[in-house]
Amino acid sequence: MADRTVPYWTIRHVEIKEAVPGQTFTVFMLENDSEDARYFDLQRMLEEPGPQEIDLELDSYCIVSESEGVDYGGLAEVTMLPGRLALQFRPAAVEELDLPSAEIILGIDPGIDVQELWAGMQKVLTYGNHLKVPAMRFM
């Protein structure tokens, strides 16, 4: 388990919105505005998954990272702590997203609306295949 007092990076910018109006919803968490900034983009479709998405195992939220990795349903647990967001990834997601460990701790800049971030994450991460919905705790 990672040291929960030392963040991997700090969330300094968040966008929570329909990324493609009428089609996708996203929670985009960004380290800073530089070209090489680290980020996680959590996305979901607005419509429920259809038979093709289910067959292809694309029937849950997706996670995109700055490594250009993409994983579907890759979070096992999400915990909102005071000033921190703890993300516990499934083993396949660690590889797909090129992460340094299964647990990533992100700091949260004081200017970020934590309640809005949490509500957006709940909207995205509870989408689709119920077997891939992570345990979610707000502490």
Backbone bond lengths (Angstrom), bond angles and torsions (degrees), N, CA, C in turn:
res aa  C-N    CA-C-N  psi(-1)  N-CA   C-N-CA  omega(-1)  CA-C   N-CA-C  phi
1 M - - - 1.461 - - 1.526 109.23 -
2 A 1.296 115.59 139.30 1.469 121.35 179.46 1.529 110.56 -70.95
3 D 1.316 115.53 156.30 1.460 121.37 175.69 1.527 107.90 -71.06
4 R 1.314 116.77 113.28 1.468 121.08 -175.11 1.529 113.27 -72.86
5 T 1.323 117.61 -2.36 1.469 119.45 178.25 1.523 111.62 -95.31
6 V 1.335 117.91 -14.31 1.459 121.80 -178.05 1.529 108.99 -116.80
7 P 1.328 117.65 111.25 1.469 118.94 -178.39 1.529 112.27 -75.60
8 Y 1.325 115.57 147.49 1.460 122.88 173.42 1.525 108.57 -64.54
9 W 1.327 116.40 -45.50 1.464 124.34 169.70 1.517 107.46 -157.26
10 T 1.336 116.96 171.21 1.462 121.93 -175.79 1.518 110.57 -112.96
11 I 1.324 115.61 132.58 1.467 122.02 176.25 1.523 107.41 -73.68
12 R 1.327 116.43 116.85 1.464 121.06 179.78 1.526 112.59 -115.54
13 H 1.328 115.58 -12.06 1.466 120.01 179.49 1.532 107.74 -145.11
14 V 1.325 115.73 137.17 1.467 121.56 178.71 1.518 108.69 -135.28
15 E 1.330 115.65 137.25 1.459 121.91 171.06 1.519 106.92 -124.27
16 I 1.320 115.85 124.47 1.462 122.05 179.50 1.512 105.97 -125.50
17 K 1.349 115.85 110.93 1.464 118.26 -173.02 1.526 110.72 -170.69
18 E 1.334 114.86 173.91 1.452 120.56 168.43 1.522 106.05 -76.23
19 A 1.315 116.72 112.60 1.464 120.80 -178.34 1.524 110.35 -72.24
20 V 1.324 115.95 -43.43 1.458 122.55 173.10 1.525 104.81 -118.94
21 P 1.335 117.54 104.34 1.467 120.37 -174.66 1.536 112.77 -49.31
22 G 1.336 113.84 128.57 1.454 120.75 179.68 1.518 114.80 80.63
23 Q 1.356 117.92 -4.29 1.459 119.79 -176.97 1.529 114.69 -124.72
24 T 1.350 117.54 -50.60 1.465 119.56 -176.24 1.526 111.70 -131.30
25 F 1.323 114.64 150.60 1.458 123.12 176.36 1.524 106.57 -120.89
26 T 1.335 116.73 139.91 1.461 120.33 -175.90 1.526 112.80 -135.30
27 V 1.314 114.79 149.39 1.465 123.55 167.24 1.527 104.37 -120.97
28 F 1.329 115.88 107.00 1.460 122.88 -176.22 1.521 107.89 -106.30
29 M 1.342 116.23 116.80 1.463 122.92 -179.28 1.519 107.73 -112.58
30 L 1.333 116.26 123.56 1.459 121.66 -171.80 1.521 110.65 -126.03
31 E 1.325 115.57 141.08 1.466 121.83 179.36 1.527 111.39 -69.82
32 N 1.312 117.85 -48.01 1.458 122.66 178.78 1.521 108.24 -163.98
33 D 1.319 118.01 -172.39 1.461 119.54 -175.69 1.531 114.13 -98.76
34 S 1.323 117.77 17.69 1.465 119.74 177.33 1.536 110.28 -80.50
35 E 1.323 116.32 160.37 1.467 120.94 -178.42 1.519 112.74 -62.69
36 D 1.321 117.68 -31.38 1.461 120.85 -177.49 1.539 112.42 -100.96
37 A 1.315 117.26 22.92 1.466 121.57 -179.18 1.529 111.06 -66.11
38 R 1.297 115.17 145.97 1.464 120.36 175.59 1.520 108.61 -82.64
39 Y 1.332 115.74 148.91 1.459 120.07 179.88 1.516 111.07 -158.48
40 F 1.324 114.36 162.31 1.458 123.55 167.07 1.514 106.39 -128.95
41 D 1.307 116.03 130.14 1.453 122.49 175.56 1.518 106.23 -115.83
42 L 1.321 116.42 110.34 1.467 122.89 178.74 1.514 107.17 -97.31
43 Q 1.329 116.49 124.11 1.460 120.59 -174.13 1.520 111.71 -130.40
44 R 1.329 114.91 152.91 1.458 121.74 173.09 1.520 108.66 -146.19
45 M 1.312 115.12 154.65 1.458 120.54 173.08 1.531 107.09 -78.80
46 L 1.319 116.77 154.89 1.464 119.80 177.58 1.529 111.32 -82.79
47 E 1.338 117.00 -27.54 1.459 120.84 176.07 1.520 109.10 -91.28
48 E 1.316 116.61 152.59 1.461 120.71 177.19 1.530 109.50 -65.18
49 P 1.340 117.55 151.66 1.458 120.22 -178.96 1.529 111.42 -63.20
50 G 1.327 114.63 143.24 1.456 121.16 177.69 1.516 110.84 -97.29
51 P 1.335 117.04 -179.43 1.473 121.33 -178.65 1.528 113.58 -56.61
52 Q 1.335 117.82 -38.75 1.460 120.11 -179.19 1.532 110.75 -66.01
53 E 1.330 117.95 -44.19 1.470 120.84 178.17 1.531 110.50 -62.49
54 I 1.322 116.47 -39.58 1.468 120.40 179.22 1.528 109.97 -64.24
55 D 1.342 117.19 -46.74 1.470 121.55 179.81 1.523 112.02 -60.32
56 L 1.331 117.38 -37.68 1.462 122.30 -178.31 1.527 113.00 -88.09
57 E 1.337 116.94 2.49 1.470 123.85 -177.36 1.527 111.92 58.59
58 L 1.318 115.58 36.29 1.467 123.04 174.61 1.526 108.93 -108.54
59 D 1.321 115.34 31.76 1.462 122.12 -171.41 1.522 114.17 -99.47
60 S 1.324 116.30 29.10 1.465 120.42 176.88 1.519 108.82 -145.44
61 Y 1.329 115.95 -177.70 1.466 121.37 177.13 1.523 108.83 -60.66
62 C 1.309 115.71 161.48 1.458 119.57 177.02 1.522 108.83 -125.67
63 I 1.327 113.95 151.33 1.465 122.43 179.45 1.520 107.27 -119.81
64 V 1.329 116.35 129.81 1.453 122.30 176.04 1.531 106.74 -120.39
65 S 1.332 116.30 140.14 1.466 120.08 178.65 1.523 110.16 -124.99
66 E 1.327 115.74 172.34 1.463 120.97 -179.03 1.520 112.57 -63.94
67 S 1.315 118.41 -17.56 1.464 121.40 177.23 1.530 111.23 -77.42
68 E 1.333 115.76 1.50 1.459 124.49 -176.39 1.516 111.67 70.07
69 G 1.329 115.95 15.53 1.454 120.55 175.15 1.514 109.86 -77.37
70 V 1.323 115.32 149.66 1.462 122.08 178.22 1.523 107.50 -134.76
71 D 1.327 116.47 133.18 1.460 120.97 177.77 1.519 109.27 -140.45
72 Y 1.331 116.56 143.39 1.458 122.53 179.13 1.522 109.89 -105.34
73 G 1.334 116.10 122.37 1.459 121.72 175.88 1.509 114.13 68.51
74 G 1.322 118.18 31.52 1.456 122.20 -170.90 1.513 118.29 -85.48
75 L 1.316 118.43 2.33 1.471 119.55 178.51 1.523 110.69 -98.94
76 A 1.332 116.13 131.69 1.460 121.42 176.14 1.526 111.02 -92.73
77 E 1.336 115.96 -33.22 1.466 120.40 -176.30 1.525 109.85 -154.24
78 V 1.330 115.76 143.37 1.458 123.08 176.85 1.524 107.15 -133.32
79 T 1.328 116.09 125.99 1.464 120.34 -179.46 1.525 109.27 -129.79
80 M 1.322 115.55 123.61 1.468 121.38 175.50 1.526 107.08 -93.29
81 L 1.324 115.71 114.40 1.460 123.37 178.63 1.518 107.80 -108.18
82 P 1.326 119.14 165.40 1.462 119.46 176.03 1.540 110.77 -57.82
83 G 1.327 116.60 114.19 1.453 121.79 177.97 1.513 115.98 73.38
84 R 1.338 117.59 8.19 1.463 121.65 -176.45 1.528 110.38 -143.83
85 L 1.327 114.82 151.62 1.454 122.34 172.47 1.522 106.84 -125.72
86 A 1.329 116.54 117.54 1.464 121.82 -179.71 1.521 108.66 -100.15
87 L 1.332 115.94 122.68 1.456 122.44 -179.82 1.525 108.59 -115.50
88 Q 1.325 116.64 120.06 1.464 122.04 177.72 1.526 107.43 -105.19
89 F 1.328 116.79 112.54 1.455 122.70 -176.20 1.521 111.86 -93.56
90 R 1.327 115.82 148.69 1.461 121.94 172.57 1.540 107.49 -71.94
91 P 1.350 118.08 153.43 1.471 120.98 -176.59 1.538 114.81 -53.26
92 A 1.314 118.67 -42.90 1.469 120.51 -179.43 1.528 111.00 -63.18
93 A 1.333 117.20 -35.24 1.466 121.15 -179.89 1.525 111.10 -69.12
94 V 1.324 117.24 -36.37 1.467 121.06 178.48 1.525 109.03 -57.86
95 E 1.319 116.06 -43.80 1.463 120.91 179.81 1.528 111.47 -70.33
96 E 1.325 117.07 -48.73 1.474 121.22 -177.66 1.525 112.84 -61.24
97 L 1.338 116.30 -37.29 1.460 121.37 -176.50 1.531 112.84 -93.88
98 D 1.343 116.15 0.35 1.461 122.63 178.81 1.532 111.03 55.04
99 L 1.333 115.50 52.81 1.457 121.64 -177.84 1.526 110.91 -93.36
100 P 1.337 117.90 151.16 1.465 120.63 -179.08 1.531 113.46 -74.30
101 S 1.342 117.97 -19.40 1.462 121.40 178.24 1.521 109.08 -161.62
102 A 1.317 115.45 170.39 1.469 120.39 -179.56 1.523 111.82 -73.85
103 E 1.325 117.50 -26.51 1.458 119.90 177.70 1.523 109.00 -109.55
104 I 1.320 114.56 124.36 1.462 121.91 178.34 1.527 107.67 -117.96
105 I 1.320 115.98 125.64 1.457 121.65 177.02 1.527 107.70 -105.29
106 L 1.314 116.07 123.15 1.456 121.37 177.33 1.520 109.05 -109.12
107 G 1.321 116.78 133.33 1.451 119.92 171.09 1.523 108.53 -74.13
108 I 1.297 117.29 159.56 1.467 121.86 177.97 1.523 107.98 -124.46
109 D 1.315 116.45 116.73 1.455 122.26 178.27 1.534 109.20 -57.97
110 P 1.343 118.39 141.53 1.470 120.91 -178.63 1.530 113.80 -58.47
111 G 1.330 118.53 -21.70 1.461 121.28 179.54 1.519 114.48 -79.37
112 I 1.322 117.59 -6.24 1.469 121.86 -179.21 1.531 109.34 -83.01
113 D 1.327 116.63 133.85 1.466 122.36 175.89 1.533 107.87 -79.00
114 V 1.322 116.23 99.75 1.462 122.73 -174.56 1.532 111.26 -63.24
115 Q 1.331 117.75 -39.16 1.463 120.53 179.54 1.528 110.80 -63.83
116 E 1.324 117.15 -42.29 1.464 121.21 178.53 1.536 110.59 -65.88
117 L 1.334 117.10 -41.77 1.458 121.74 177.52 1.523 110.21 -60.45
118 W 1.324 117.29 -46.46 1.459 121.54 -178.70 1.529 111.12 -63.99
119 A 1.326 117.10 -42.80 1.473 120.71 179.20 1.529 110.41 -63.26
120 G 1.318 117.49 -41.68 1.460 120.77 177.73 1.514 111.82 -64.35
121 M 1.323 116.47 -41.82 1.464 120.14 178.90 1.522 111.07 -64.26
122 Q 1.333 117.24 -39.85 1.462 120.09 177.58 1.528 110.88 -61.98
123 K 1.330 116.55 -40.85 1.461 120.59 179.41 1.529 110.87 -62.34
124 V 1.314 117.33 -41.75 1.463 120.78 -178.22 1.528 111.62 -76.00
125 L 1.317 117.24 -50.52 1.462 121.30 -168.77 1.523 114.92 -75.46
126 T 1.321 118.08 -12.41 1.466 120.33 177.27 1.530 111.65 -96.40
127 Y 1.308 117.65 8.88 1.457 123.60 -178.20 1.534 111.31 -79.85
128 G 1.317 115.56 140.59 1.459 121.51 167.47 1.508 115.43 77.22
129 N 1.316 115.44 -140.43 1.461 123.91 -173.64 1.530 110.98 -54.26
130 H 1.329 115.92 114.00 1.472 119.98 -176.25 1.530 112.31 -64.55
131 L 1.319 118.14 -20.67 1.465 120.90 178.44 1.534 112.25 -73.35
132 K 1.327 116.78 -15.63 1.460 120.72 -179.13 1.530 112.88 -106.72
133 V 1.325 117.04 4.24 1.462 120.76 176.51 1.531 107.85 -74.38
134 P 1.332 117.89 124.64 1.458 119.82 -178.78 1.525 112.12 -74.41
135 A 1.326 115.23 156.85 1.471 120.43 168.68 1.522 105.70 -66.11
136 M 1.329 117.21 133.78 1.474 120.58 -177.20 1.519 109.63 -126.53
137 R 1.338 115.09 128.03 1.472 120.63 178.64 1.518 110.48 -133.37
138 F 1.312 115.03 137.19 1.465 122.30 175.23 1.511 106.64 -114.39
139 M 1.341 116.61 113.24 1.469 120.28 -174.88 1.522 110.84 -110.96
